[in-house]
Amino acid sequence: TTGALDLAFRGANASFDVSKVRALAASQNIPLPPNLKVMAPAPTLPAALAGYLGAWVGDQGWNGNGRRVVLVIESVDESGTALGVFAIGPPPENNPDRRPARYRSIAGSITDAGLVFMLAGATYTFRDTSDGLMWGRWQVPNERTNTDLTITLQRID
């Protein structure tokens, strides 16, 4: 279903299509919240920050073979605070982490390094490359080893 905020955003940016986002997520068995929305950017929001608004998905998972990801940035304010949804698909066959697909609300900050947020002790960094791609890094510090995975997401138009 398309909510009033989805329609309002489409009026400001015709490229955001919530039904397309939902269809792509469903094709990868990635759950999304029922009230997914993306707010129109404020007229005074710098283009570098507004570029993060929208939905992003990857054809391949972390390091090319991990879980697939959908990242939806629902709002960004002038201070660079971003709110959104981070969703992951089911684990691939060879993945020892058998937890189910899921989504979480996120809050992060956009700086020169990109959008940075924390979930479950891990640091996620996503950087808009301004060419329809979003480069991501997932870092988990650990006493025995450091996990450092990368992913490239494409804007869903």
C-alpha positions as CSV (number, residue, x, y, z in Angstrom):
1,T,0.0,0.0,0.0
2,T,1.1,3.5,-0.7
3,G,0.7,6.0,2.1
4,A,0.1,9.7,1.9
5,L,3.8,10.4,2.7
6,D,4.8,8.1,-0.1
7,L,2.6,10.1,-2.5
8,A,3.9,13.4,-1.2
9,F,7.5,12.3,-1.9
10,R,6.6,11.1,-5.3
11,G,5.2,14.5,-6.0
12,A,8.6,16.0,-5.1
13,N,10.7,13.2,-6.7
14,A,8.9,11.1,-9.2
15,S,11.7,8.5,-9.2
16,F,10.7,7.0,-5.8
17,D,8.3,4.2,-6.2
18,V,7.4,2.3,-3.0
19,S,5.7,-0.5,-4.9
20,K,8.9,-1.1,-6.9
21,V,10.9,-1.2,-3.6
22,R,8.5,-3.7,-2.1
23,A,8.6,-5.9,-5.2
24,L,12.4,-6.0,-5.4
25,A,12.6,-6.7,-1.6
26,A,10.0,-9.5,-1.9
27,S,12.0,-11.0,-4.9
28,Q,14.9,-11.4,-2.5
29,N,12.8,-12.5,0.5
30,I,13.7,-9.3,2.4
31,P,11.0,-8.1,4.8
32,L,10.1,-4.4,5.0
33,P,8.0,-2.6,7.6
34,P,4.3,-2.0,6.6
35,N,4.7,1.8,6.9
36,L,7.7,2.4,4.6
37,K,7.9,6.1,3.7
38,V,10.4,8.6,2.3
39,M,10.0,12.3,3.1
40,A,10.5,15.0,0.6
41,P,13.7,16.9,1.3
42,A,13.4,20.4,2.7
43,P,14.2,23.1,0.1
44,T,17.2,24.1,2.1
45,L,18.7,20.6,2.4
46,P,22.1,20.5,0.6
47,A,22.1,18.2,-2.5
48,A,24.9,16.1,-0.9
49,L,22.6,15.2,2.0
50,A,19.4,14.9,-0.1
51,G,21.2,12.4,-2.4
52,Y,20.9,9.8,0.4
53,L,17.1,9.9,0.4
54,G,15.5,6.9,-1.2
55,A,15.9,3.2,-1.5
56,W,19.0,1.1,-2.3
57,V,19.3,-2.6,-3.0
58,G,22.1,-4.9,-4.2
59,D,22.1,-7.8,-6.6
60,Q,24.9,-9.5,-4.5
61,G,25.3,-9.6,-0.8
62,W,28.1,-8.6,1.6
63,N,31.5,-9.5,0.0
64,G,29.6,-10.8,-3.1
65,N,28.0,-13.8,-1.4
66,G,26.5,-12.8,2.0
67,R,23.0,-11.7,2.9
68,R,21.3,-9.2,0.5
69,V,20.4,-5.8,1.8
70,V,17.8,-3.1,1.3
71,L,18.6,0.3,2.7
72,V,15.8,2.9,2.8
73,I,16.7,6.5,3.9
74,E,13.3,8.0,4.9
75,S,14.5,11.4,6.1
76,V,17.5,13.6,6.4
77,D,17.7,16.9,8.2
78,E,20.1,19.8,7.7
79,S,22.4,18.6,10.5
80,G,23.0,15.3,8.6
81,T,20.8,13.1,10.8
82,A,19.3,10.4,8.8
83,L,16.5,8.0,9.7
84,G,15.5,4.9,7.8
85,V,15.2,1.2,7.6
86,F,18.0,-1.4,7.1
87,A,16.7,-4.8,6.0
88,I,18.6,-8.0,5.3
89,G,17.5,-11.2,3.5
90,P,17.8,-14.8,4.5
91,P,21.3,-16.3,4.9
92,P,22.9,-18.0,2.0
93,E,23.3,-21.8,2.2
94,N,26.9,-21.7,3.4
95,N,26.4,-19.0,6.0
96,P,26.7,-20.2,9.7
97,D,24.5,-17.3,10.9
98,R,21.0,-18.9,10.4
99,R,19.0,-16.0,11.9
100,P,16.0,-15.2,9.8
101,A,15.6,-12.2,7.4
102,R,14.6,-9.0,9.3
103,Y,14.6,-5.2,9.3
104,R,15.5,-2.6,11.8
105,S,14.9,1.1,12.1
106,I,18.2,3.1,12.0
107,A,19.4,6.5,12.9
108,G,22.7,7.8,11.8
109,S,24.8,10.8,10.8
110,I,25.9,11.8,7.4
111,T,29.5,13.2,7.3
112,D,32.3,13.3,4.8
113,A,32.7,9.6,5.5
114,G,29.1,8.9,4.5
115,L,26.1,7.7,6.5
116,V,27.3,6.0,9.6
117,F,25.1,4.0,12.1
118,M,25.5,1.3,14.7
119,L,23.5,-1.9,15.0
120,A,24.3,-4.8,17.5
121,G,27.8,-3.6,18.1
122,A,28.6,-3.3,14.4
123,T,29.4,-0.1,12.5
124,Y,27.8,0.4,9.1
125,T,29.0,3.1,6.7
126,F,27.2,3.8,3.4
127,R,28.6,6.4,1.0
128,D,26.6,7.8,-1.9
129,T,28.8,7.8,-4.9
130,S,26.5,10.3,-6.8
131,D,26.2,7.9,-9.7
132,G,23.2,5.9,-8.5
133,L,25.4,3.6,-6.4
134,M,25.9,3.4,-2.6
135,W,29.1,1.8,-1.3
136,G,28.8,0.1,2.0
137,R,31.1,-1.3,4.7
138,W,30.1,-3.4,7.8
139,Q,32.7,-3.6,10.5
140,V,32.5,-5.7,13.6
141,P,35.4,-5.4,16.1
142,N,36.0,-8.7,17.9
143,E,38.6,-9.9,20.4
144,R,39.7,-12.7,18.0
145,T,39.2,-11.2,14.6
146,N,37.8,-8.1,12.9
147,T,35.0,-8.6,10.4
148,D,35.2,-6.1,7.6
149,L,32.7,-6.7,4.7
150,T,31.7,-4.5,1.8
151,I,28.7,-4.2,-0.5
152,T,27.6,-2.0,-3.4
153,L,23.9,-1.0,-3.6
154,Q,22.0,0.5,-6.5
155,R,19.4,3.2,-6.2
156,I,15.9,1.9,-6.9
157,D,14.3,4.2,-9.4
